[in-house]
Amino acid sequence: MTPDFRPAPLLRRLFALAYESLLVGAVGMLAMLLVGALQTLLQHRFPALLPAVAPFAALLLLGAWWLYFKLNWLRESQTLPMRVWQIGLSAADGSRPTLPRLRVRFAWACVLLLFVPLAAYAAFRHAGIAPRTAFFAALLWWILPWGFALLNPQRQFLYDYLAGTRLEDKRAVSGSPPKNKETS
């Protein structure tokens, strides 16, 4: 751990995640708009291809999300919510994360935040648990990646720990509050 590193406070990270979910939802809606147009076209012109729409939709959605994060993380090591809440993404050694490291972070986040809860939901439903109960039980799996930060000395989320990245407090790195432009 670098001597000047301070992890971003958990509450600020959770607020940034809430904000991030709105932006990721908007990116997902745009991707699904394309899928809807494709599905309408296929329904009228090539109905035999309709079963291919669901896997295509999943891949397009993941691709759209990856593009959103990749463009933001590569440009400034931050997304808009991370800039608002003054949180920076870095490699575990404090350097700027590389593209392969960012891919690993995205993949682990997808596994822990999407695939594990979806698999849990499917397992609960297969066991005969009602849909609403299965949904909320599956969401409890979100405690694992985010709750890990409470046990980790650098306060990393589980997917950051596995990817070799960390979220740092940009207020702590800058050292002092920004100056008023009128007085300088």
N, C-alpha and C positions, 0 to 999 in steps of 0.2 A: 504494500500500500504506500502510495506517495505521501510525503509528510503534509502537503497542503490539501489533501483530499478530504472533503466532508461530504458524506452521502446526503442526497436530497431528502428532506424530511418526508416521512411516510404519508402524512396527511396531504402535503402538496402534490406528491406523486399520485395519490388517489383522486384528487381533484383534477389533475391533468389527465388521468385515465378516463374520468367521466366526460371531460371535454373531448378527448380523443375519440371516444365512442360515438359522439355525434358526427365527427368528421369522417370516421371510418364507415359509419352508417350511410352517409351521403355518397361516398365513393362506391359503396356496395349497391346503393339504389341506382346509380348511373350504370353500373355493370349489368344489373338485372334488367334495366330498361332495354339494353342491347339484346339480352337473352329473350325478353318478351317479344321484341320485334322479330328475332330469328324464329322463335317458336310459332308466331303467327304466319310467317312466310312458309315454314315447313308444313304447318297444318293444312295449308291450302294447296301447296305445290308438291311436297314430298312427304306425305304422312308416314311413310315407312321409316323415315329418319328421326321421328319424334322421340324414340327411346334414347337417342344420343344427346338430347338436350340437357338432361339432368347432370351427367358427368361434365359436359361442356360448361354448364352454368357454374358448377363448383370450381372448375379450373379457372374460369374467367374471373370469378369472385376473388379467389386467392391471388391470381395474377394482378388484379386491380389493386388489391390491398398491398401486395409486395411493391408494386410500382409507386404507390403513394409513400410508403415508408422509405423505400430506397432513395427516391428523389430528395426527400427531406433529410434523411440521415446522412447521405453523402454530401449534400450541399453545406449544411451547417451543424450536423450532428444533433439536430433538434427538429421536432415537428412544431407546428404552430402552438399547440397546448404546452409543449415543453418550453417554448420561448416565453409564453405568457407567465408560466409558473417558475421561470428561471431554473430549468433543469437541463443539464447537458448529458449526452451519452458519450462514453469513452470506453476504450478497452480497459481491462482490469489493471494494466500497468500505467494508465493515465494518458496513453497515446490516442490518437484518432483511430476509431475502429475501421478495419479494412472491409472491403466488400464481402469476402468470404465469411468474416466474423458476423457481419450484419445478416447474411443469409442464414447462418446458424441461429442467430438470435430470433429471427422471424420464424424459422422452422420450429424451434422449441416453443415459442409463444403459441404458434398454431396448434402444436400437439397438446400443450397443457391447457390452453384456454378454449379450444374448439373440439379437438378430436377426443380427448379424454371425457369431457362432459357429454359429448354426443354418444360415445360408447357406453357411458354409464346410463344415460337415458334409455338407450336401446336395451341394455341389460335389465333395467328396472321394468320396462314395459314387457319384456319377454317373461319376466317373473310374475306378471299379472298386476303390477302396481298401476294405479290410475294415472292418466296422463299428467294431470296437474301436480300430483305428489311426486311423480317421477321427474318432472321438470325441475322442481325446486330441490329435490335430492341431488340431481345431477349438477346443479349450480353450486352445491357445496364443494365440489371439486375445485372451484376457483380459490378456495381458501389455501390449497396447497401451493400454487405458484406465488401468491401474494403474501400469504402468511409466513412463508419461508424467510421473508425479510426481517421478521421479528426475531428470528433465531440466528441470522447471519451477522457476523461482526461488521461487515461493510454495508449492511442493510440492502443487499442485492435481492431482487426477486429471483425465483428459482430459474427462470429462463435466462436471466442475466448471468447468474452463477454458472450455468451449464455452457453458455456461449462465451464466457470470458469477457463480459462487458459490465458496466456499472453506470448508475445514474448519479450524477454529482450535483451538488448545490452550486449553481452559478453565482449566487449572491456571495457565497463564501470565497469563490475563486477570484472574483473581481476585487474583493477586499473592502471597498468603500462604496457608499451609495452614489449614484450618478449625480454629477454637478448640475446645478440649474444653469441653463444656457444663457440666461439674461445676466448672471453675475460673472461669467467668464469672459 
